[in-house]
């Protein structure tokens, strides 16, 4: 599968991806800035969207509508700040959808 990749997050988060030639969307921590850039990403029809965990809750209102769609594949990842568990929860939900069980759930 071919497609474009977008990275949404703070400047420090997106910088390494920019060096790789990936389309980056650096944002501040304001919800308006995050939502505006998330909508731009959706309108550009990216195949993969990498989102920094610290801004993912603000982008959720835009990306939730695409949760069951094959594209874009939205992946939330932690960065240099301490993880708040949002990335793990998001990954667990994707894995549950793919496998039918939550393999990351504590026994």
Protein Blocks (a to p, Z undefined) as FASTA:
>chain_A
ZZdddddddfklmmmmmmnopacddddfbfklmmmmmmmmmmnopabdcddfklmmmmmm
mmmmmmmpmbdcddddddfbccehlmmmmmmmmmmmmnopafkbcZZ
